[in-house]
Amino acid sequence: MKTMRRLLGRLSARRGRRAAAGSPGPDGLPRPLAEKLEENLKVLRDLFGSAPDLIVRRFRPGVAPDVEAALVYLDGMVDDTVLHQHVLVPLLREDPAALGRRPRRAELARRASERLVAAGNVSEVSDLDKAWDELLAGRAVVLFDGCPVGLTAAVKGWATRSVEDPGTESVIRGSREGFTEDLLTNITLLRRRVRDPRLHVEFLTLGRRTKTKVALVHLHGVSSPYVLAEARRRLRRVDLDSVLESGYIEQYIEDAPYSPFATVGNSEKPDVVAGKLLEGRVAIMVDGTPFALLVPYLFIESLQSAEDYYSRPFFVSLLRLFRVIAFTLAILLPALYVAVASYHQELLPSALAITLAGTREGTPFPAVFEAMVMGVVFEVLREAGVRLPRPVGQAVTIVGALVLGESAVQAGLIGSLMVMVVALTGLATFAVPALVDIVVMLRVAFTLIAGVLGFYGIILGLALLTAHAAAVTSFGVPYLWPFTPLSASGLLDTFIRAPLWVMRRRPVRLHPRPDVRRGPRPRVRRRAGRRGGTR
């Protein structure tokens, strides 16, 4: 019994020494900072292993030469010039009057942060967990011997990509700026466009390993309280080991994960995100990716472009009509060809039916097999064009399409009309880039059902697809709004785009506060010109 008590006493004493030394506990979390500098540095070195980029610069402050201190940072993540001029030099300067009376060791960190360190953002740190978190965020940590509190200074200086034209949302008229991989830069781009102090940004940290910073951006007084509260709730429930891109979060917060329709939008253009915020939506921005998430997201937004609001409404309405036609052809054209060629030849005029029969004469495969094979070939060529370097990818796509199509027709494997159908389908797909993923899945499904049931299968598939889309919601907003439920004011910005001075209200279904965003169009007085000219 005495032996057991001795063992328990030794274990308790050892745990006490470990806690006092600041070493990691059994749960892997660092302990509070110890008073001894060597013990804190040992724990940091143990946490980072033999990392060659962990720099420890020992020095003695000029105002307290009897105190040993250490400047700790990660090489490559800080600006050496800022670190030297605003942190190290002020601490080394021999100016006893800078701190007034000689400070005690326990308050050295606080006095130095108030009167010595010239960095713009300085804070105190009292535990090792916070210390290594700040190091990984690109800050420098200053530790003092005999002081259980350290300093952290913002001296970030890693290489970042400059603001460039986004490659996924090209426009003819409009802003050429795109988001970068730096979260603070992206928020700055937003604030330049929405110069309203009510543009609120809430920061979260997601990812147990990556500790990725996430920003929830909304316009206070305009965004729907329900959408904002729902976005907060879903983000807090995200439990991931790593968050490397906004797509990780998108798959956790979307309403219908098994639906082909996307209920969370994304954009890498600041003007697009700013416009959505002004409508009452909420943006989710992730550090390390230029793509911001937007909620709620409706189906009609997939057929809209950022440029639609910068051009005259009549031309934009015509373009939107073309996009609707392109989307319809992209998912239904191969299915219609299969249905007509296999079951409903009598619906064609005699001359066209004879031409269709002539193109298929000698082909050994049914129409549905031709459509599926050519669809797979087209998707492979498109994927090759995207993944390969741009000059090589374009050459592979063009040459591959010409060579494969011509060779297949000459070999009698497919009909020449099938090649034209696939080409038209591909062009229609490129007209709606936001719906490429949906188009591919729906095209395959409609082609297969048309090969089995003909036109009846296409009608059945359209009915099921419409019913499913009508049942989907995005953060409480019906996915097919303003069609179901019908909204007269919402129809002004759907397949047509009314003039801006007509669309005075924000989307009603988003529950914005207030809903009026524009005044009426001012009247233009026309003055009659006098004879011989106008005045």
Buried (B, 14 or more C-beta within 10 A) or exposed (E): EEEEEEEEEEEEEEEEEBEBBBBBEEEEEBBBBBBBBEBBBBBBBEBBEEEEEBBEEEBBBBBBEEBBBBBBBBEEBBBEEBBEBBBBEBBBEEEEEBBEEEBEBEEBBBBBBEBBBEBEEBEEBEBBBBBBBBBEBBBBBBBBBBBBBBBBBBBBBEEEEEBEEBEEBEBEEBBEBBBBBBBBBBBEBBBEBBEBEEBBBEEBEBBEEBBBBBBBBBBEEBBBEEBBEBBBEBBEEBEBEEBEBBBBBBEBBBBBEEBBBBBBBBBBBBBBBBBBBBBBBBBBBBBBBBBBBBBBBBBBBBBBBBBBBBBEBEEBBEBBEBBBEBBEBBBBBBBBBBBBBBBBEEEBEEEEBEBBEEBBEEBEBBBBBBBBBBBEBBBEBBEBBEEBEEEEBEEBBEEBBEEBBEEBBEEEBBBBBBBEBBBBBBEBBEBBEBBEEBBBEBBBBBBBBBBEBBBBBBEEBBEEBEEBBBEBBBBBBBBBBBBEEEBEBBBBBBBBBBEEEBBBBBBBBBBBBEBEBEEEEEEEEEEEEEEEEEE
